[in-house]
Amino acid sequence: MSVAHGLTFEQVAKAKANHIPRRSSRSLSAILRANVFTLFNLVIGVLWALILIFGEWQDGLFGLVIVANALIGIVQELRAKRTLDRLAVINEAPVRVRRDGAEREIHPHEVVLGDLILLGPGDRLLVDGEVVHSDGLEIDESLLTGEADPVHKQQGDQVLSGSFAVAGSGAFVATRVGTDAYAAKLAEEASKFHLAHSELRAGVSNFIKYITWLVIPIGALLIYSQLHNSADLRTAVTGAVAGIVTMIPEGLVLMTSIAFAVGVVRLGRRKVLVQELPAIEGLARVDVLCLDKTGTLTAGGMDLGEVLPVGDDPAADQALAALANLDERPNATAEAIRARHPAAPEGWTARSTVPFSSARKWSGADFGEHGAWVLGAPDVLLRGGACLDRATELAATGTRVLALCRTDSLPGTESGEAEVEPVALVTLDQRVRPDARETLGYFAKQGVTLKIISGDNPLAVSAIATGLGIPGGERSIDARTLPHDDPAKLGELLDTHTVFGRVSPQQKREFVAALQARGHTVAMTGDGVNDVLALKDADLGIAMGAGSPATKAVAQVVLLDDRFATLPHVVGEGRRVLANIERVSNLFLTKTFYAIVLSLLVGVAGVAFPFAPRHSTLVNALVIGIPAFFLALAPTLERSKPGFVRRVLRFAVPAGVLCAAAVLVSFWAAHNGAASLLENQTAAVITLFLTTWWVLVLIARPLNWWRVLLVGGMAVLFVIGMALPFVREFFALEPGDLGNDLTAAGISIVAALMISGAVKLAGTLRP
């Protein structure tokens, strides 16, 4: 059986299949382990056991946090996993193979060892193999080797998974599949669930790490002081546990995970595949958006406009039809021409061809007795003259213009090696997306700078940008005139200009690097193989759903429905996640710092802890747990900025210290009177609630109707709890000493004013 015939179905059934673990989500067992077996769950579990042994069961309510955290975290991540896995399947580009002599499209995991795989421009190589047919096949291996220049592949050459076809067509036989393939071995860790760098997650992890180290010595000091100075063991254990439990920000990791997971699900409903969860964070930080014109501002297809003869060569239409029908997998330009010329003219058989590539910006073929012809960008093929001037005039109207030229011999890989004679100008009408203007207006209002980057004529790109109302769209730059060896100068030009034409794939990558060097967070959109390198290097790569498989493989975000208008929702979701996680981090870490300060002072002074575990459970639920859940999922348009850890600490440290000071002053003031320990603790609880409730008010700003309802509702619940006898009894509250309670309220008001001043002075208070 010949190789060109492909495998038989009997051979396919016996061959090794291309099974690779999907990277978009982790397994069910991994999700369970990650949410159940955590350090905080272990600490809280031990403390809970101590309370059950030495204290009253009501003081062990905090143990329910373990169950709630685990269940909520597991459910949310499973929802996100289902969404990611479903969208990942939709995003999988089919693979073209030949089996039993017939061409078929199959899913990537159905490829088997020995399959004959067919390639065309934009196809991603999923397995390793040996080339058995090449028709000008060029493979870009830059993602593997770092070399930007595509490699010409001939029969017998090896090809590696992780590369992609950029020009020509061909076929190869799969020699290594699944985890044996080259890219799978290189990315063995990446093929498992992993998270790329995230400032937010790194910040939360650092908080957890440092707090863990603080809990150990402070907890030991607190336990010693309570055992040494308390009259009975039960009071000592419950006091120590109350301090240690409050120090632990047990809900912070949960809320972070929920915010990310809900973001994935929300975007999934809009047909947006987030291939890496931290990409949601990148969405919020973007301040420069680089847009590839074709397929982004304009729809993927084009319509053939006019064929304007230059001279009187009668073969122009036939040559155009022959060139358009060369490739089995035509690009958008060839498809537009083939709509009018569906078949090559009789007798026009190509002896040799040069396929189109974004780097060359032209294609050509030698048709023997009919001569050699090339079709491509006029300003690349022509060196001046009236024809080029006419092409420039047409391009300035926003029309895409190509030059059809006759040549004595096909140029090599570089244009200009052979003389060309223009025969006709070909115009193509591009379809501007109807939602483009509104979407671009959104980014302008949100302070996101737009850069239009295209391989087309800069005048044509400028005309489209101006028509869409893009600021600075009337001024364009030909990228061929830009400096290649001066990144600083390139960065200046990128900052001061908006539209760039005749940009090569390598230059797109240089643009991204230059903008990043100037401190920008860069997002890049694209749909073609010429965008792959830039998408990979950008802080956030966004691929269109109708784009090439290679483009969708390297992007962190894929717009599966190919709707440019989805981008504002994508950016908005990222901003919601980060701004809200910062809010809830302020809440949880304020609690942590007031607990640390309280535990230190109580441990050094050797006095009873101001409240019991059940007291902290009540207050934490009303001012942190319940509000944090709503705040973490609330809509917002605030653009995130670097410095998450610094800003949170500037808020939480002074707020936490002042809350602790107010609680201690209130407890000591009550302790000096004739009231009972329970009444003294109740005064401390009132102060703790009022001061932390004020922190909640500051964090919830700007206040709208639902936030006012949220913070007001928490206050009402606390008042109701203090008023109902069975609630007071359950939570061991005894507001019987009016003097103590009024003193606690007065101390709380003073502390609230000081907290407002402190966080305002630190520059973290929202207007």
Solvent accessible surface area in square Angstrom, and as a share of the most:
residue,aa,sasa,rsa
1,M,140,0.62
2,S,71,0.46
3,V,83,0.48
4,A,63,0.49
5,H,66,0.29
6,G,5,0.04
7,L,23,0.11
8,T,32,0.19
9,F,93,0.39
10,E,120,0.54
11,Q,77,0.34
12,V,24,0.14
13,A,88,0.68
14,K,181,0.77
15,A,32,0.25
16,K,93,0.40
17,A,28,0.21
18,N,8,0.04
19,H,122,0.55
20,I,72,0.36
21,P,78,0.49
22,R,95,0.35
23,R,75,0.27
24,S,10,0.07
25,S,14,0.09
26,R,70,0.25
27,S,59,0.38
28,L,92,0.46
29,S,57,0.37
30,A,20,0.16
31,I,1,0.00
32,L,73,0.36
33,R,132,0.48
34,A,42,0.32
35,N,24,0.12
36,V,59,0.34
37,F,162,0.68
38,T,52,0.30
39,L,88,0.44
40,F,20,0.08
41,N,17,0.09
42,L,117,0.58
43,V,41,0.24
44,I,2,0.01
45,G,22,0.21
46,V,81,0.47
47,L,11,0.06
48,W,101,0.35
49,A,43,0.34
50,L,60,0.30
51,I,0,0.00
52,L,88,0.44
53,I,124,0.63
54,F,78,0.33
55,G,19,0.19
56,E,72,0.32
57,W,153,0.54
58,Q,35,0.15
59,D,3,0.02
60,G,4,0.04
61,L,34,0.17
62,F,8,0.03
63,G,6,0.06
64,L,112,0.56
65,V,41,0.24
66,I,36,0.18
67,V,82,0.47
68,A,44,0.34
69,N,23,0.12
70,A,11,0.08
71,L,105,0.52
72,I,62,0.31
73,G,2,0.02
74,I,21,0.11
75,V,83,0.47
76,Q,23,0.10
77,E,30,0.13
78,L,41,0.20
79,R,71,0.26
80,A,4,0.03
81,K,47,0.20
82,R,150,0.55
83,T,12,0.07
84,L,6,0.03
85,D,32,0.17
86,R,115,0.42
87,L,1,0.00
88,A,12,0.09
89,V,69,0.40
90,I,96,0.49
91,N,17,0.09
92,E,52,0.23
93,A,23,0.18
94,P,75,0.47
95,V,18,0.10
96,R,32,0.12
97,V,0,0.00
98,R,70,0.25
99,R,15,0.06
100,D,54,0.28
101,G,39,0.38
102,A,42,0.33
103,E,91,0.41
104,R,94,0.34
105,E,117,0.53
106,I,19,0.10
107,H,84,0.37
108,P,18,0.11
109,H,85,0.38
110,E,69,0.31
111,V,1,0.00
112,V,7,0.04
113,L,74,0.37
114,G,23,0.22
115,D,0,0.00
116,L,3,0.01
117,I,9,0.05
118,L,15,0.08
119,L,4,0.02
120,G,0,0.00
121,P,48,0.30
122,G,2,0.02
123,D,19,0.10
124,R,106,0.39
125,L,2,0.01
126,L,40,0.20
127,V,1,0.01
128,D,1,0.00
129,G,0,0.00
130,E,68,0.30
131,V,1,0.00
132,V,41,0.24
133,H,101,0.45
134,S,29,0.19
135,D,66,0.34
136,G,28,0.27
137,L,2,0.01
138,E,3,0.01
139,I,0,0.00
140,D,10,0.05
141,E,25,0.11
142,S,5,0.03
143,L,44,0.22
144,L,36,0.18
145,T,82,0.48
146,G,48,0.46
147,E,119,0.53
148,A,31,0.24
149,D,111,0.57
150,P,46,0.29
151,V,60,0.35
152,H,89,0.40
153,K,18,0.07
154,Q,111,0.50
155,Q,138,0.61
156,G,38,0.37
157,D,52,0.27
158,Q,95,0.42
159,V,0,0.00
160,L,41,0.20
161,S,2,0.01
162,G,16,0.15
163,S,0,0.00
164,F,2,0.01
165,A,0,0.00
166,V,20,0.11
167,A,0,0.00
168,G,4,0.04
169,S,20,0.13
170,G,6,0.06
171,A,5,0.04
172,F,2,0.01
173,V,31,0.18
174,A,2,0.02
175,T,56,0.33
176,R,96,0.35
177,V,1,0.01
178,G,1,0.01
179,T,81,0.47
180,D,58,0.30
181,A,0,0.00
182,Y,79,0.30
183,A,27,0.21
184,A,14,0.11
185,K,124,0.53
186,L,110,0.55
187,A,39,0.30
188,E,105,0.47
189,E,124,0.56
190,A,36,0.28
191,S,20,0.13
192,K,108,0.46
193,F,50,0.21
194,H,67,0.30
195,L,64,0.32
196,A,42,0.32
197,H,154,0.69
198,S,7,0.04
199,E,48,0.21
200,L,1,0.00
201,R,57,0.21
202,A,38,0.29
203,G,1,0.01
204,V,8,0.05
205,S,68,0.44
206,N,56,0.29
207,F,11,0.05
208,I,29,0.15
209,K,100,0.42
210,Y,129,0.49
211,I,7,0.04
212,T,28,0.16
213,W,172,0.60
214,L,73,0.36
215,V,17,0.10
216,I,106,0.54
217,P,76,0.48
218,I,10,0.05
219,G,3,0.03
220,A,59,0.46
221,L,57,0.28
222,L,0,0.00
223,I,68,0.35
224,Y,137,0.52
225,S,3,0.02
226,Q,2,0.01
227,L,88,0.44
228,H,124,0.56
229,N,77,0.40
230,S,28,0.18
231,A,111,0.86
232,D,68,0.35
233,L,93,0.46
234,R,105,0.38
235,T,31,0.18
236,A,1,0.01
237,V,17,0.10
238,T,10,0.06
239,G,7,0.07
240,A,5,0.04
241,V,3,0.01
242,A,0,0.00
243,G,0,0.00
244,I,11,0.06
245,V,9,0.05
246,T,0,0.00
247,M,0,0.00
248,I,2,0.01
249,P,0,0.00
250,E,26,0.12
251,G,7,0.06
252,L,0,0.00
253,V,70,0.40
254,L,17,0.09
255,M,12,0.05
256,T,3,0.02
257,S,32,0.21
258,I,1,0.00
259,A,0,0.00
260,F,1,0.00
261,A,6,0.05
262,V,13,0.08
263,G,0,0.00
264,V,2,0.01
265,V,10,0.06
266,R,80,0.29
267,L,2,0.01
268,G,1,0.01
269,R,166,0.61
270,R,114,0.41
271,K,86,0.36
272,V,1,0.00
273,L,1,0.00
274,V,1,0.01
275,Q,26,0.11
276,E,30,0.14
277,L,22,0.11
278,P,9,0.06
279,A,6,0.05
280,I,0,0.00
281,E,6,0.03
282,G,14,0.14
283,L,0,0.00
284,A,0,0.00
285,R,29,0.11
286,V,4,0.02
287,D,30,0.16
288,V,2,0.01
289,L,3,0.02
290,C,0,0.00
291,L,0,0.00
292,D,7,0.04
293,K,0,0.00
294,T,34,0.20
295,G,2,0.02
296,T,0,0.00
297,L,1,0.00
298,T,2,0.01
299,A,31,0.24
300,G,38,0.37
301,G,26,0.25
302,M,12,0.05
303,D,65,0.34
304,L,16,0.08
305,G,19,0.18
306,E,101,0.45
307,V,35,0.20
308,L,42,0.21
309,P,100,0.63
310,V,51,0.29
311,G,64,0.62
312,D,135,0.70
313,D,42,0.22
314,P,127,0.80
315,A,17,0.13
316,A,9,0.07
317,D,77,0.40
318,Q,86,0.38
319,A,0,0.00
320,L,0,0.00
321,A,6,0.05
322,A,1,0.01
323,L,16,0.08
324,A,3,0.03
325,N,31,0.16
326,L,64,0.32
327,D,42,0.22
328,E,143,0.64
329,R,75,0.27
330,P,32,0.20
331,N,65,0.34
332,A,34,0.26
333,T,19,0.11
334,A,15,0.12
335,E,99,0.44
336,A,6,0.05
337,I,0,0.00
338,R,65,0.24
339,A,90,0.70
340,R,126,0.46
341,H,38,0.17
342,P,106,0.67
343,A,70,0.54
344,A,46,0.35
345,P,28,0.18
346,E,174,0.78
347,G,53,0.51
348,W,16,0.06
349,T,103,0.60
350,A,32,0.25
351,R,189,0.69
352,S,55,0.36
353,T,43,0.25
354,V,24,0.14
355,P,25,0.16
356,F,74,0.31
357,S,7,0.04
358,S,26,0.17
359,A,68,0.52
360,R,24,0.09
361,K,23,0.10
362,W,0,0.00
363,S,27,0.17
364,G,1,0.01
365,A,0,0.00
366,D,41,0.21
367,F,4,0.02
368,G,18,0.17
369,E,159,0.71
370,H,53,0.24
371,G,19,0.18
372,A,4,0.03
373,W,0,0.00
374,V,0,0.00
375,L,15,0.07
376,G,3,0.02
377,A,5,0.04
378,P,5,0.03
379,D,32,0.16
380,V,37,0.21
381,L,11,0.06
382,L,14,0.07
383,R,180,0.66
384,G,39,0.38
385,G,50,0.48
386,A,86,0.67
387,C,15,0.09
388,L,34,0.17
389,D,84,0.44
390,R,112,0.41
391,A,3,0.02
392,T,51,0.30
393,E,102,0.46
394,L,24,0.12
395,A,1,0.01
396,A,52,0.40
397,T,100,0.58
398,G,14,0.14
399,T,27,0.16
400,R,45,0.16
401,V,12,0.07
402,L,16,0.08
403,A,0,0.00
404,L,0,0.00
405,C,0,0.00
406,R,71,0.26
407,T,8,0.05
408,D,139,0.72
409,S,63,0.40
410,L,36,0.18
411,P,5,0.03
412,G,34,0.33
413,T,75,0.44
414,E,112,0.50
415,S,38,0.25
416,G,41,0.39
417,E,115,0.52
418,A,17,0.13
419,E,122,0.55
420,V,35,0.20
421,E,106,0.47
422,P,35,0.22
423,V,4,0.03
424,A,0,0.00
425,L,2,0.01
426,V,0,0.00
427,T,8,0.04
428,L,0,0.00
429,D,70,0.36
430,Q,26,0.11
431,R,111,0.40
432,V,63,0.36
433,R,26,0.10
434,P,139,0.88
435,D,34,0.18
436,A,0,0.00
437,R,135,0.49
438,E,144,0.65
439,T,4,0.02
440,L,6,0.03
441,G,30,0.29
442,Y,44,0.17
443,F,2,0.01
444,A,57,0.44
445,K,176,0.75
446,Q,43,0.19
447,G,45,0.43
448,V,5,0.03
449,T,65,0.38
450,L,12,0.06
451,K,4,0.02
452,I,0,0.00
453,I,0,0.00
454,S,1,0.01
455,G,18,0.17
456,D,8,0.04
457,N,25,0.13
458,P,15,0.09
459,L,67,0.33
460,A,1,0.00
461,V,0,0.00
462,S,10,0.06
463,A,28,0.22
464,I,15,0.08
465,A,1,0.00
466,T,71,0.42
467,G,45,0.43
468,L,16,0.08
469,G,48,0.47
470,I,8,0.04
471,P,95,0.60
472,G,20,0.19
473,G,0,0.00
474,E,114,0.51
475,R,118,0.43
476,S,35,0.23
477,I,24,0.12
478,D,34,0.18
479,A,0,0.00
480,R,107,0.39
481,T,105,0.61
482,L,7,0.04
483,P,36,0.22
484,H,118,0.53
485,D,133,0.69
486,D,58,0.30
487,P,95,0.60
488,A,68,0.53
489,K,90,0.38
490,L,9,0.05
491,G,1,0.01
492,E,83,0.37
493,L,37,0.19
494,L,0,0.00
495,D,58,0.30
496,T,82,0.48
497,H,37,0.16
498,T,18,0.10
499,V,0,0.00
500,F,0,0.00
501,G,0,0.00
502,R,14,0.05
503,V,2,0.01
504,S,32,0.21
505,P,26,0.16
506,Q,68,0.30
507,Q,10,0.04
508,K,0,0.00
509,R,50,0.18
510,E,50,0.22
511,F,1,0.00
512,V,0,0.00
513,A,55,0.43
514,A,5,0.04
515,L,0,0.00
516,Q,58,0.26
517,A,85,0.66
518,R,108,0.39
519,G,66,0.63
520,H,46,0.21
521,T,31,0.18
522,V,0,0.00
523,A,1,0.01
524,M,0,0.00
525,T,0,0.00
526,G,0,0.00
527,D,31,0.16
528,G,19,0.18
529,V,26,0.15
530,N,29,0.15
531,D,0,0.00
532,V,0,0.00
533,L,8,0.04
534,A,0,0.00
535,L,0,0.00
536,K,94,0.40
537,D,47,0.25
538,A,5,0.04
539,D,64,0.33
540,L,1,0.01
541,G,0,0.00
542,I,2,0.01
543,A,0,0.00
544,M,1,0.00
545,G,14,0.14
546,A,81,0.63
547,G,10,0.10
548,S,16,0.10
549,P,34,0.22
550,A,1,0.01
551,T,0,0.00
552,K,24,0.10
553,A,22,0.17
554,V,32,0.18
555,A,1,0.00
556,Q,32,0.14
557,V,0,0.00
558,V,0,0.00
559,L,0,0.00
560,L,30,0.15
561,D,53,0.27
562,D,34,0.17
563,R,120,0.44
564,F,0,0.00
565,A,19,0.15
566,T,2,0.01
567,L,1,0.00
568,P,22,0.14
569,H,79,0.35
570,V,0,0.00
571,V,7,0.04
572,G,14,0.14
573,E,18,0.08
574,G,0,0.00
575,R,3,0.01
576,R,7,0.02
577,V,0,0.00
578,L,5,0.02
579,A,8,0.06
580,N,0,0.00
581,I,0,0.00
582,E,22,0.10
583,R,1,0.01
584,V,0,0.00
585,S,0,0.00
586,N,9,0.05
587,L,5,0.02
588,F,8,0.03
589,L,1,0.00
590,T,3,0.02
591,K,3,0.01
592,T,0,0.00
593,F,37,0.15
594,Y,0,0.00
595,A,0,0.00
596,I,11,0.06
597,V,31,0.18
598,L,0,0.00
599,S,0,0.00
600,L,74,0.37
601,L,79,0.39
602,V,0,0.00
603,G,7,0.07
604,V,116,0.67
605,A,57,0.44
606,G,17,0.16
607,V,49,0.28
608,A,33,0.26
609,F,4,0.01
610,P,0,0.00
611,F,1,0.00
612,A,15,0.12
613,P,1,0.00
614,R,14,0.05
615,H,0,0.00
616,S,1,0.01
617,T,33,0.19
618,L,22,0.11
619,V,0,0.00
620,N,21,0.11
621,A,40,0.31
622,L,11,0.06
623,V,1,0.00
624,I,7,0.03
625,G,30,0.29
626,I,69,0.35
627,P,0,0.00
628,A,0,0.00
629,F,70,0.29
630,F,105,0.44
631,L,0,0.00
632,A,0,0.00
633,L,37,0.19
634,A,5,0.04
635,P,103,0.65
636,T,21,0.12
637,L,104,0.52
638,E,63,0.28
639,R,82,0.30
640,S,17,0.11
641,K,126,0.53
642,P,96,0.60
643,G,12,0.12
644,F,4,0.02
645,V,45,0.26
646,R,143,0.52
647,R,52,0.19
648,V,0,0.00
649,L,62,0.31
650,R,86,0.31
651,F,4,0.02
652,A,0,0.00
653,V,58,0.33
654,P,34,0.21
655,A,0,0.00
656,G,0,0.00
657,V,62,0.36
658,L,31,0.15
659,C,0,0.00
660,A,0,0.00
661,A,42,0.32
662,A,5,0.04
663,V,0,0.00
664,L,4,0.02
665,V,76,0.44
666,S,2,0.02
667,F,4,0.02
668,W,97,0.34
669,A,45,0.35
670,A,2,0.02
671,H,105,0.47
672,N,130,0.67
673,G,47,0.46
674,A,112,0.87
675,A,20,0.15
676,S,54,0.35
677,L,76,0.38
678,L,64,0.32
679,E,30,0.13
680,N,4,0.02
681,Q,20,0.09
682,T,0,0.00
683,A,1,0.01
684,A,0,0.00
685,V,0,0.00
686,I,19,0.10
687,T,0,0.00
688,L,0,0.00
689,F,4,0.02
690,L,57,0.28
691,T,0,0.00
692,T,5,0.03
693,W,59,0.21
694,W,79,0.28
695,V,2,0.01
696,L,0,0.00
697,V,14,0.08
698,L,6,0.03
699,I,1,0.01
700,A,0,0.00
701,R,75,0.27
702,P,75,0.47
703,L,77,0.38
704,N,63,0.33
705,W,194,0.68
706,W,53,0.19
707,R,11,0.04
708,V,80,0.46
709,L,121,0.60
710,L,17,0.09
711,V,9,0.05
712,G,28,0.27
713,G,26,0.25
714,M,14,0.06
715,A,26,0.20
716,V,83,0.48
717,L,84,0.42
718,F,13,0.05
719,V,98,0.56
720,I,78,0.40
721,G,9,0.08
722,M,27,0.12
723,A,66,0.52
724,L,67,0.33
725,P,86,0.54
726,F,143,0.59
727,V,26,0.15
728,R,67,0.24
729,E,141,0.63
730,F,63,0.26
731,F,31,0.13
732,A,20,0.15
733,L,8,0.04
734,E,70,0.31
735,P,45,0.28
736,G,56,0.54
737,D,47,0.24
738,L,127,0.63
739,G,43,0.42
740,N,19,0.10
741,D,23,0.12
742,L,113,0.56
743,T,60,0.35
744,A,0,0.00
745,A,32,0.25
746,G,32,0.31
747,I,33,0.17
748,S,3,0.02
749,I,111,0.56
750,V,87,0.50
751,A,6,0.05
752,A,15,0.11
753,L,124,0.62
754,M,103,0.46
755,I,0,0.00
756,S,23,0.15
757,G,40,0.38
758,A,27,0.21
759,V,0,0.00
760,K,142,0.60
761,L,165,0.82
762,A,29,0.22
763,G,55,0.53
764,T,24,0.14
765,L,42,0.21
766,R,41,0.15
767,P,132,0.83
